[in-house]
């Protein structure tokens, strides 16, 4: 059964990838959501491959990864606005401006932050999850405030790169929260 479930998830991931590369890339937010699906689906695949089910803590982590990565994709649209305009890529930044893109990215970052207490409240992770994920949360909040204060291309690039660090620390929070 594990093999069949893994095949189904891999097939879904492949379909999402094909849709993204054929029509999604130019679509703006729908394309951002497709990329975030591709980023988060390996966690689901891994859960099925290891324990033959999708565990609740994996679903919560997958949701946080999906939301925060969508924020990062929108932020990347702010960085690439000139090229995206020339190529008629319909990002939020192209259609509604960098200011609105900054607010939208921030909403996704904050939604991810709001989910972070869930694993601990459901007793799915140890206490050690809290201090480590707090660093991620503070980083995402600070990055969001930076983005809202200055939604220039240069600052969006800086935020986009910083967010990768917060993602890494968030992943470590889950690892430490589960193994300790």
MDTraj code that builds the backbone (N, CA, C; nanometers):
import mdtraj as md
import numpy as np

residues = "UNK UNK UNK UNK UNK UNK UNK UNK UNK UNK UNK UNK UNK UNK UNK UNK UNK UNK UNK UNK UNK UNK UNK UNK UNK UNK UNK UNK UNK UNK UNK UNK UNK UNK UNK UNK UNK UNK UNK UNK UNK UNK UNK UNK UNK UNK UNK UNK UNK UNK UNK UNK UNK UNK UNK UNK UNK UNK UNK UNK UNK UNK UNK UNK UNK UNK UNK UNK UNK UNK UNK UNK UNK UNK UNK UNK UNK UNK UNK UNK UNK UNK UNK UNK UNK UNK UNK UNK UNK UNK UNK UNK UNK UNK UNK UNK UNK UNK UNK UNK UNK UNK UNK UNK UNK UNK UNK UNK UNK UNK UNK UNK UNK UNK UNK UNK UNK UNK UNK UNK UNK UNK UNK UNK UNK UNK UNK UNK UNK UNK UNK UNK UNK UNK UNK UNK UNK UNK UNK UNK UNK UNK UNK UNK UNK UNK UNK UNK UNK UNK UNK UNK UNK UNK UNK UNK UNK UNK UNK UNK UNK UNK UNK UNK UNK UNK UNK UNK UNK UNK UNK UNK UNK UNK UNK UNK UNK UNK UNK UNK".split()
xyz = np.array([
    [0.0819, -0.1206, 0.0000],
    [0.0000, 0.0000, 0.0000],
    [0.0864, 0.1272, 0.0000],
    [0.1987, 0.1226, 0.0737],
    [0.2877, 0.2389, 0.0790],
    [0.3344, 0.2775, -0.0606],
    [0.3725, 0.1790, -0.1390],
    [0.4202, 0.2057, -0.2747],
    [0.3149, 0.2722, -0.3604],
    [0.1907, 0.2285, -0.3486],
    [0.0813, 0.2876, -0.4274],
    [0.0572, 0.4316, -0.3840],
    [0.0559, 0.4560, -0.2523],
    [0.0360, 0.5930, -0.2035],
    [0.1501, 0.6842, -0.2472],
    [0.2729, 0.6333, -0.2407],
    [0.3879, 0.7131, -0.2864],
    [0.3762, 0.7437, -0.4350],
    [0.3329, 0.6454, -0.5131],
    [0.3148, 0.6659, -0.6568],
    [0.2085, 0.7715, -0.6835],
    [0.1000, 0.7690, -0.6078],
    [-0.0071, 0.8682, -0.6242],
    [0.0452, 1.0083, -0.5934],
    [0.1169, 1.0223, -0.4821],
    [0.1715, 1.1540, -0.4447],
    [0.2738, 1.2004, -0.5482],
    [0.3596, 1.1107, -0.5945],
    [0.4582, 1.1471, -0.6964],
    [0.3897, 1.1879, -0.8264],
    [0.2820, 1.1203, -0.8616],
    [0.2075, 1.1545, -0.9833],
    [0.1438, 1.2928, -0.9702],
    [0.0872, 1.3191, -0.8533],
    [0.0284, 1.4520, -0.8285],
    [0.1364, 1.5594, -0.8394],
    [0.2527, 1.5330, -0.7800],
    [0.3633, 1.6296, -0.7868],
    [0.4055, 1.6525, -0.9312],
    [0.4125, 1.5464, -1.0090],
    [0.4501, 1.5583, -1.1502],
    [0.3466, 1.6412, -1.2261],
    [0.2181, 1.6168, -1.2013],
    [0.1112, 1.6923, -1.2684],
    [0.1211, 1.8405, -1.2328],
    [0.1427, 1.8689, -1.1053],
    [0.1573, 2.0087, -1.0620],
    [0.2754, 2.0728, -1.1326],
    [0.3869, 2.0019, -1.1412],
    [0.5063, 2.0528, -1.2092],
    [0.4782, 2.0802, -1.3568],
    [0.4107, 1.9885, -1.4232],
    [0.3792, 2.0061, -1.5656],
    [0.2874, 2.1274, -1.5850],
    [0.1876, 2.1402, -1.5001],
    [0.0966, 2.2558, -1.5105],
    [0.1753, 2.3852, -1.4895],
    [0.2645, 2.3856, -1.3903],
    [0.3442, 2.5054, -1.3657],
    [0.4299, 2.5409, -1.4864],
    [0.5005, 2.4428, -1.5413],
    [0.5935, 2.4735, -1.6507],
    [0.5224, 2.5080, -1.7809],
    [0.4009, 2.4602, -1.7989],
    [0.3312, 2.4882, -1.9244],
    [0.2483, 2.6165, -1.9191],
    [0.1753, 2.6392, -1.8110],
    [0.0897, 2.7579, -1.8042],
    [0.1022, 2.8357, -1.6731],
    [0.1443, 2.7690, -1.5685],
    [0.1437, 2.8309, -1.4359],
    [0.2456, 2.9405, -1.4161],
    [0.3620, 2.9266, -1.4743],
    [0.4692, 3.0236, -1.4523],
    [0.4272, 3.1657, -1.4886],
    [0.3505, 3.1798, -1.5915],
    [0.3105, 3.3123, -1.6390],
    [0.1875, 3.3667, -1.5670],
    [0.1285, 3.2872, -1.4784],
    [-0.0020, 3.3218, -1.4221],
    [0.0022, 3.4027, -1.2931],
    [0.1199, 3.4273, -1.2387],
    [0.1287, 3.5050, -1.1154],
    [0.0962, 3.4216, -0.9930],
    [-0.0023, 3.4642, -0.9152],
    [-0.0349, 3.3967, -0.7898],
    [-0.0663, 3.2476, -0.8088],
    [-0.1453, 3.2088, -0.9083],
    [-0.1651, 3.0635, -0.9262],
    [-0.0323, 2.9895, -0.9460],
    [0.0600, 3.0497, -1.0182],
    [0.1922, 2.9892, -1.0358],
    [0.2683, 2.9830, -0.9047],
    [0.2579, 3.0884, -0.8238],
    [0.3217, 3.0879, -0.6916],
    [0.2676, 2.9723, -0.6067],
    [0.1373, 2.9502, -0.6141],
    [0.0753, 2.8422, -0.5374],
    [0.1211, 2.7049, -0.5878],
    [0.1404, 2.6933, -0.7181],
    [0.1907, 2.5678, -0.7741],
    [0.3339, 2.5395, -0.7277],
    [0.4170, 2.6426, -0.7279],
    [0.5548, 2.6259, -0.6800],
    [0.5537, 2.5848, -0.5327],
    [0.4710, 2.6489, -0.4536],
    [0.4638, 2.6160, -0.3114],
    [0.4127, 2.4737, -0.2895],
    [0.3260, 2.4279, -0.3775],
    [0.2818, 2.2884, -0.3704],
    [0.3998, 2.1952, -0.3964],
    [0.4801, 2.2282, -0.4970],
    [0.5980, 2.1459, -0.5280],
    [0.6987, 2.1473, -0.4132],
    [0.7091, 2.2589, -0.3428],
    [0.8015, 2.2693, -0.2306],
    [0.7508, 2.1885, -0.1108],
    [0.6217, 2.1870, -0.0880],
    [0.5687, 2.1242, 0.0327],
    [0.5309, 1.9768, 0.0171],
    [0.5042, 1.9330, -0.1027],
    [0.4596, 1.7947, -0.1221],
    [0.5640, 1.6888, -0.0840],
    [0.6940, 1.7166, -0.0909],
    [0.7892, 1.6136, -0.0467],
    [0.7723, 1.5729, 0.1006],
    [0.7235, 1.6633, 0.1840],
    [0.7012, 1.6286, 0.3244],
    [0.5898, 1.5242, 0.3364],
    [0.4879, 1.5399, 0.2554],
    [0.3788, 1.4418, 0.2536],
    [0.4303, 1.3083, 0.2006],
    [0.5054, 1.3132, 0.0932],
    [0.5637, 1.1924, 0.0353],
    [0.6502, 1.1208, 0.1393],
    [0.7341, 1.1967, 0.2071],
    [0.8225, 1.1381, 0.3080],
    [0.7462, 1.0723, 0.4214],
    [0.6394, 1.1357, 0.4659],
    [0.5584, 1.0778, 0.5732],
    [0.4976, 0.9448, 0.5298],
    [0.4458, 0.9422, 0.4091],
    [0.3876, 0.8176, 0.3571],
    [0.4960, 0.7112, 0.3420],
    [0.6097, 0.7487, 0.2869],
    [0.7176, 0.6526, 0.2643],
    [0.7702, 0.5939, 0.3958],
    [0.7755, 0.6760, 0.5018],
    [0.8326, 0.6300, 0.6281],
    [0.7331, 0.5589, 0.7186],
    [0.6100, 0.6112, 0.7269],
    [0.5159, 0.5546, 0.8250],
    [0.3811, 0.5154, 0.7641],
    [0.3706, 0.5237, 0.6320],
    [0.2515, 0.4781, 0.5589],
    [0.1262, 0.5612, 0.5856],
    [0.1410, 0.6758, 0.6485],
    [0.0292, 0.7688, 0.6699],
    [0.0842, 0.9110, 0.6628],
    [-0.0068, 1.0042, 0.6522],
    [0.0330, 1.1449, 0.6605],
    [0.0040, 1.1882, 0.8037],
    [0.1099, 1.2043, 0.8804],
    [0.0948, 1.2389, 1.0218],
    [0.0496, 1.3846, 1.0351],
    [-0.0205, 1.4119, 1.1446],
    [-0.0742, 1.5461, 1.1689],
    [0.0376, 1.6495, 1.1751],
    [0.1474, 1.6168, 1.2436],
    [0.2558, 1.7161, 1.2517],
    [0.3138, 1.7455, 1.1138],
    [0.3129, 1.6469, 1.0254],
    [0.3610, 1.6684, 0.8887],
    [0.2638, 1.7590, 0.8128],
    [0.1346, 1.7389, 0.8329],
    [0.0351, 1.8258, 0.7674],
    [0.0506, 1.9708, 0.8122],
    [0.0730, 1.9903, 0.9419],
    [0.0908, 2.1269, 0.9929],
    [0.2178, 2.1871, 0.9348],
    [0.3269, 2.1104, 0.9368],
    [0.4524, 2.1605, 0.8819],
    [0.4394, 2.1886, 0.7322],
    [0.3713, 2.0992, 0.6615],
    [0.3490, 2.1177, 0.5177],
    [0.2719, 2.2475, 0.4924],
    [0.1716, 2.2729, 0.5735],
    [0.0923, 2.3958, 0.5597],
    [0.1775, 2.5197, 0.5841],
    [0.2620, 2.5135, 0.6868],
    [0.3499, 2.6275, 0.7148],
    [0.4494, 2.6483, 0.6010],
    [0.5042, 2.5395, 0.5497],
    [0.5984, 2.5502, 0.4376],
    [0.5282, 2.6085, 0.3150],
    [0.4068, 2.5611, 0.2884],
    [0.3301, 2.6104, 0.1740],
    [0.3034, 2.7607, 0.1860],
    [0.2547, 2.8028, 0.3011],
    [0.2198, 2.9446, 0.3203],
    [0.3428, 3.0348, 0.3148],
    [0.4472, 2.9974, 0.3881],
    [0.5648, 3.0837, 0.3906],
    [0.6361, 3.0854, 0.2555],
    [0.6380, 2.9732, 0.1863],
    [0.7002, 2.9720, 0.0537],
    [0.6196, 3.0566, -0.0453],
    [0.4876, 3.0573, -0.0316],
    [0.4065, 3.1434, -0.1182],
    [0.4425, 3.2896, -0.0941],
    [0.4619, 3.3258, 0.0327],
    [0.5078, 3.4616, 0.0632],
    [0.6398, 3.4923, -0.0043],
    [0.7300, 3.3951, -0.0013],
    [0.8612, 3.4156, -0.0645],
    [0.8478, 3.4266, -0.2164],
    [0.7624, 3.3465, -0.2766],
    [0.7410, 3.3546, -0.4215],
    [0.6862, 3.4920, -0.4607],
    [0.5955, 3.5450, -0.3815],
    [0.5408, 3.6781, -0.4086],
    [0.6510, 3.7835, -0.3935],
    [0.7345, 3.7667, -0.2915],
    [0.8482, 3.8575, -0.2714],
    [0.9429, 3.8504, -0.3909],
    [0.9667, 3.7293, -0.4425],
    [1.0519, 3.7147, -0.5614],
    [0.9922, 3.7887, -0.6801],
    [0.8599, 3.7924, -0.6892],
    [0.7942, 3.8677, -0.7955],
    [0.8252, 4.0169, -0.7869],
    [0.8457, 4.0651, -0.6653],
    [0.8826, 4.2055, -0.6468],
    [1.0244, 4.2298, -0.6982],
    [1.1094, 4.1309, -0.6812],
    [1.2485, 4.1423, -0.7269],
    [1.2541, 4.1394, -0.8796],
    [1.1713, 4.0563, -0.9393],
    [1.1758, 4.0322, -1.0839],
    [1.0763, 4.1169, -1.1631],
    [1.0241, 4.2220, -1.1065],
    [0.9138, 4.2970, -1.1675],
    [0.9469, 4.3473, -1.3088],
    [1.0678, 4.3970, -1.3305],
    [1.1017, 4.4500, -1.4629],
    [1.0981, 4.3409, -1.5693],
    [1.1660, 4.2311, -1.5428],
    [1.1679, 4.1204, -1.6381],
    [1.0311, 4.0574, -1.6560],
    [0.9552, 4.0478, -1.5464],
    [0.8211, 3.9887, -1.5546],
    [0.7273, 4.0757, -1.6388],
    [0.7420, 4.2080, -1.6293],
    [0.6615, 4.2980, -1.7129],
    [0.6924, 4.2751, -1.8604],
    [0.8220, 4.2631, -1.8916],
    [0.8615, 4.2430, -2.0314],
    [0.8114, 4.1091, -2.0848],
    [0.8063, 4.0090, -1.9993],
    [0.7641, 3.8750, -2.0424],
    [0.6145, 3.8500, -2.0192],
    [0.5429, 3.9537, -1.9767],
    [0.3983, 3.9456, -1.9512],
    [0.3631, 3.8355, -1.8505],
    [0.4437, 3.8282, -1.7451],
    [0.4144, 3.7365, -1.6350],
    [0.3288, 3.8141, -1.5350],
    [0.2150, 3.7598, -1.5012],
    [0.1115, 3.8318, -1.4277],
    [0.1268, 3.8230, -1.2752],
    [0.2419, 3.8638, -1.2239],
    [0.2627, 3.8590, -1.0792],
    [0.1793, 3.9670, -1.0110],
    [0.1657, 3.9530, -0.8814],
    [0.0954, 4.0546, -0.8029],
    [0.1687, 4.1877, -0.8153],
    [0.3015, 4.1837, -0.8101],
    [0.3805, 4.3072, -0.8217],
    [0.3584, 4.3753, -0.9559],
    [0.3491, 4.2985, -1.0644],
    [0.3276, 4.3560, -1.1971],
    [0.1870, 4.4159, -1.2070],
    [0.0875, 4.3423, -1.1621],
    [-0.0514, 4.3858, -1.1789],
    [-0.0978, 4.4895, -1.0776],
    [-0.0509, 4.4751, -0.9531],
    [-0.1042, 4.5610, -0.8464],
    [0.0013, 4.6455, -0.7775],
    [0.1264, 4.6322, -0.8191],
    [0.2335, 4.7121, -0.7618],
    [0.3055, 4.6411, -0.6482],
    [0.4266, 4.6862, -0.6226],
    [0.5105, 4.6248, -0.5193],
    [0.4527, 4.6423, -0.3797],
    [0.3884, 4.7538, -0.3558],
    [0.3293, 4.7761, -0.2227],
    [0.2252, 4.6694, -0.1926],
    [0.1341, 4.6449, -0.2852],
    [0.0317, 4.5423, -0.2643],
    [0.0928, 4.4026, -0.2580],
    [0.1967, 4.3799, -0.3353],
    [0.2659, 4.2511, -0.3291],
    [0.3300, 4.2324, -0.1915],
    [0.3863, 4.3393, -0.1355],
    [0.4468, 4.3311, -0.0024],
    [0.3416, 4.2955, 0.1028],
    [0.2243, 4.3572, 0.0939],
    [0.1173, 4.3258, 0.1889],
    [0.0692, 4.1821, 0.1715],
    [0.0603, 4.1354, 0.0486],
    [0.0153, 3.9987, 0.0230],
    [0.1180, 3.8977, 0.0733],
    [0.2454, 3.9216, 0.0453],
    [0.3515, 3.8324, 0.0937],
    [0.3499, 3.8270, 0.2460],
    [0.3342, 3.9431, 0.3078],
    [0.3302, 3.9501, 0.4537],
    [0.2131, 3.8697, 0.5093],
    [0.0996, 3.8750, 0.4441],
    [-0.0163, 3.7971, 0.4897],
    [0.0157, 3.6474, 0.4892],
    [0.0851, 3.6010, 0.3868],
    [0.1234, 3.4598, 0.3814],
    [0.2259, 3.4259, 0.4893],
    [0.3243, 3.5139, 0.5103],
    [0.4228, 3.4897, 0.6159],
    [0.3537, 3.4830, 0.7527],
    [0.2646, 3.5770, 0.7786],
    [0.1955, 3.5812, 0.9078],
    [0.1051, 3.4591, 0.9260],
    [0.0403, 3.4145, 0.8202],
    [-0.0441, 3.2945, 0.8299],
    [0.0402, 3.1740, 0.8720],
    [0.1603, 3.1635, 0.8162],
    [0.2507, 3.0541, 0.8551],
    [0.2899, 3.0664, 1.0017],
    [0.3216, 3.1879, 1.0444],
    [0.3596, 3.2110, 1.1846],
    [0.2437, 3.1731, 1.2777],
    [0.1230, 3.2079, 1.2400],
    [0.0070, 3.1778, 1.3249],
    [-0.0158, 3.0279, 1.3426],
    [0.0305, 2.9476, 1.2480],
    [0.0160, 2.8018, 1.2593],
    [0.1194, 2.7387, 1.3532],
    [0.2274, 2.8078, 1.3826],
    [0.3378, 2.7432, 1.4536],
    [0.3040, 2.6925, 1.5939],
    [0.2122, 2.7507, 1.6688],
    [0.1816, 2.6909, 1.7999],
    [0.1067, 2.5571, 1.7898],
    [0.0457, 2.5306, 1.6771],
    [-0.0402, 2.4125, 1.6623],
    [0.0290, 2.2814, 1.6980],
    [0.1482, 2.2514, 1.6454],
    [0.2096, 2.1224, 1.6798],
    [0.2345, 2.1063, 1.8305],
    [0.2746, 2.2145, 1.8951],
    [0.3015, 2.2073, 2.0384],
    [0.1711, 2.1935, 2.1157],
    [0.0697, 2.2703, 2.0772],
    [-0.0601, 2.2624, 2.1452],
    [-0.1243, 2.1248, 2.1300],
    [-0.0986, 2.0589, 2.0183],
    [-0.1518, 1.9243, 1.9951],
    [-0.0585, 1.8158, 2.0503],
    [0.0469, 1.8597, 2.1202],
    [0.1430, 1.7677, 2.1809],
    [0.2110, 1.6779, 2.0762],
    [0.2406, 1.7354, 1.9608],
    [0.3050, 1.6610, 1.8530],
    [0.4560, 1.6796, 1.8519],
    [0.5034, 1.7791, 1.9252],
    [0.6465, 1.8081, 1.9332],
    [0.6828, 1.8374, 2.0789],
    [0.8114, 1.8308, 2.1088],
    [0.8582, 1.8583, 2.2445],
    [0.8701, 2.0097, 2.2677],
    [0.9036, 2.0421, 2.3900],
    [0.9242, 2.1820, 2.4270],
    [1.0302, 2.2486, 2.3402],
    [1.1315, 2.1735, 2.2963],
    [1.2438, 2.2318, 2.2223],
    [1.2017, 2.2914, 2.0881],
    [1.0859, 2.2553, 2.0433],
    [1.0319, 2.3159, 1.9211],
    [1.0100, 2.4657, 1.9406],
    [0.9602, 2.5038, 2.0580],
    [0.9172, 2.6425, 2.0842],
    [1.0304, 2.7449, 2.0685],
    [1.1429, 2.7313, 2.1391],
    [1.2452, 2.8370, 2.1243],
    [1.3034, 2.8452, 1.9828],
    [1.3152, 2.7301, 1.9174],
    [1.3755, 2.7322, 1.7840],
    [1.2781, 2.7915, 1.6823],
    [1.1524, 2.7505, 1.6881],
    [1.0554, 2.8052, 1.5927],
    [1.0279, 2.9530, 1.6212],
    [1.0502, 2.9951, 1.7454],
    [1.0333, 3.1379, 1.7781],
    [1.1329, 3.2236, 1.7011],
    [1.2523, 3.1706, 1.6798],
    [1.3518, 3.2424, 1.5986],
    [1.2987, 3.2581, 1.4558],
    [1.2431, 3.1502, 1.4018],
    [1.1839, 3.1568, 1.2678],
    [1.0722, 3.2594, 1.2637],
    [0.9835, 3.2533, 1.3621],
    [0.8700, 3.3465, 1.3649],
    [0.9165, 3.4912, 1.3729],
    [1.0096, 3.5174, 1.4629],
    [1.0605, 3.6547, 1.4747],
    [1.1275, 3.6987, 1.3454],
    [1.1997, 3.6068, 1.2823],
    [1.2637, 3.6388, 1.1549],
    [1.1624, 3.6700, 1.0459],
    [1.0570, 3.5886, 1.0366],
    [0.9544, 3.6144, 0.9347],
    [0.8794, 3.7443, 0.9626],
    [0.8526, 3.7707, 1.0895],
    [0.7838, 3.8968, 1.1246],
    [0.8744, 4.0158, 1.0936],
    [1.0011, 4.0075, 1.1330],
    [1.0950, 4.1175, 1.1048],
    [1.1114, 4.1366, 0.9542],
    [1.1228, 4.0275, 0.8810],
    [1.1362, 4.0366, 0.7351],
    [1.0122, 4.1007, 0.6740],
    [0.8964, 4.0647, 0.7246],
    [0.7717, 4.1228, 0.6744],
    [0.7670, 4.2727, 0.7002],
    [0.8058, 4.3117, 0.8206],
    [0.8055, 4.4547, 0.8533],
    [0.9047, 4.5306, 0.7658],
    [1.0205, 4.4687, 0.7399],
    [1.1178, 4.5306, 0.6489],
    [1.0577, 4.5484, 0.5100],
    [0.9856, 4.4472, 0.4657],
    [0.9254, 4.4501, 0.3322],
    [0.8164, 4.5563, 0.3237],
    [0.7373, 4.5686, 0.4302],
    [0.6310, 4.6694, 0.4308],
    [0.6860, 4.8115, 0.4395],
    [0.7972, 4.8264, 0.5087],
    [0.8598, 4.9576, 0.5232],
    [0.9250, 5.0042, 0.3937],
    [0.9869, 4.9087, 0.3234],
    [1.0597, 4.9410, 0.2003],
    [1.0360, 4.8277, 0.1003],
    [0.9452, 4.8493, 0.0078],
    [0.9110, 4.7445, -0.0890],
    [0.9837, 4.7635, -0.2220],
    [1.1041, 4.8193, -0.2120],
    [1.1879, 4.8349, -0.3308],
    [1.2412, 4.6988, -0.3751],
    [1.2849, 4.6947, -0.4980],
    [1.3426, 4.5729, -0.5548],
    [1.4625, 4.5255, -0.4725],
    [1.5494, 4.6189, -0.4350],
    [1.6696, 4.5861, -0.3592],
    [1.6338, 4.5252, -0.2234],
    [1.5401, 4.5842, -0.1534],
    [1.5019, 4.5325, -0.0231],
    [1.4277, 4.3993, -0.0361],
    [1.3445, 4.3861, -0.1382],
    [1.2731, 4.2598, -0.1603],
    [1.3728, 4.1464, -0.1830],
    [1.4796, 4.1735, -0.2550],
    [1.5844, 4.0722, -0.2771],
    [1.6473, 4.0320, -0.1433],
    [1.6748, 4.1313, -0.0600],
    [1.7340, 4.1054, 0.0705],
    [1.6390, 4.0191, 0.1555],
    [1.5135, 4.0553, 0.1582],
    [1.4140, 3.9800, 0.2356],
    [1.3999, 3.8383, 0.1803],
    [1.3913, 3.8263, 0.0496],
    [1.3785, 3.6949, -0.0157],
    [1.4907, 3.6024, 0.0284],
    [1.6120, 3.6537, 0.0359],
    [1.7268, 3.5732, 0.0763],
    [1.7264, 3.5434, 0.2262],
    [1.6863, 3.6396, 0.3073],
    [1.6799, 3.6181, 0.4516],
    [1.5770, 3.5113, 0.4868],
    [1.4674, 3.5097, 0.4150],
    [1.3604, 3.4144, 0.4434],
    [1.4103, 3.2703, 0.4316],
    [1.5050, 3.2452, 0.3432],
    [1.5631, 3.1100, 0.3334],
    [1.6274, 3.0669, 0.4650],
    [1.6915, 3.1596, 0.5335],
    [1.7499, 3.1298, 0.6646],
    [1.6397, 3.0936, 0.7640],
    [1.5308, 3.1706, 0.7629],
    [1.4198, 3.1416, 0.8557],
    [1.3580, 3.0049, 0.8247],
    [1.3512, 2.9696, 0.6974],
    [1.3002, 2.8372, 0.6589],
    [1.3879, 2.7266, 0.7173],
    [1.5181, 2.7443, 0.7080],
    [1.6119, 2.6436, 0.7582],
    [1.5973, 2.6262, 0.9092],
    [1.5869, 2.7368, 0.9800],
    [1.5701, 2.7300, 1.1254],
    [1.4358, 2.6662, 1.1597],
    [1.3316, 2.6972, 1.0828],
    [1.2011, 2.6348, 1.1050],
    [1.2064, 2.4833, 1.0862],
    [1.2805, 2.4393, 0.9870],
    [1.2970, 2.2950, 0.9643],
    [1.3693, 2.2319, 1.0828],
    [1.4731, 2.2990, 1.1333],
    [1.5450, 2.2499, 1.2510],
    [1.4525, 2.2441, 1.3737],
    [1.3624, 2.3389, 1.3839],
    [1.2670, 2.3376, 1.4966],
    [1.1857, 2.2095, 1.4956],
    [1.1399, 2.1691, 1.3792],
    [1.0626, 2.0454, 1.3712],
    [1.1489, 1.9238, 1.4004],
    [1.2697, 1.9232, 1.3487],
    [1.3589, 1.8092, 1.3741],
    [1.3841, 1.7954, 1.5240],
    [1.4233, 1.9047, 1.5896],
    [1.4504, 1.9000, 1.7330],
    [1.3235, 1.8728, 1.8127],
    [1.2131, 1.9262, 1.7667],
    [1.0860, 1.9052, 1.8363],
    [1.0373, 1.7616, 1.8307],
    [1.0755, 1.6909, 1.7271],
    [1.0305, 1.5525, 1.7113],
    [1.1276, 1.4536, 1.7740],
    [1.2581, 1.4803, 1.7660],
    [1.3548, 1.3809, 1.8145],
    [1.3927, 1.3979, 1.9599],
    [1.3608, 1.5098, 2.0235],
    [1.3987, 1.5295, 2.1646],
    [1.2798, 1.5171, 2.2562],
])
top = md.Topology()
chain = top.add_chain()
for i, resn in enumerate(residues, 1):
    res = top.add_residue(resn, chain, resSeq=i)
    for name in ("N", "CA", "C"):
        top.add_atom(name, md.element.get_by_symbol(name[0]), res)
traj = md.Trajectory(xyz[None], top)
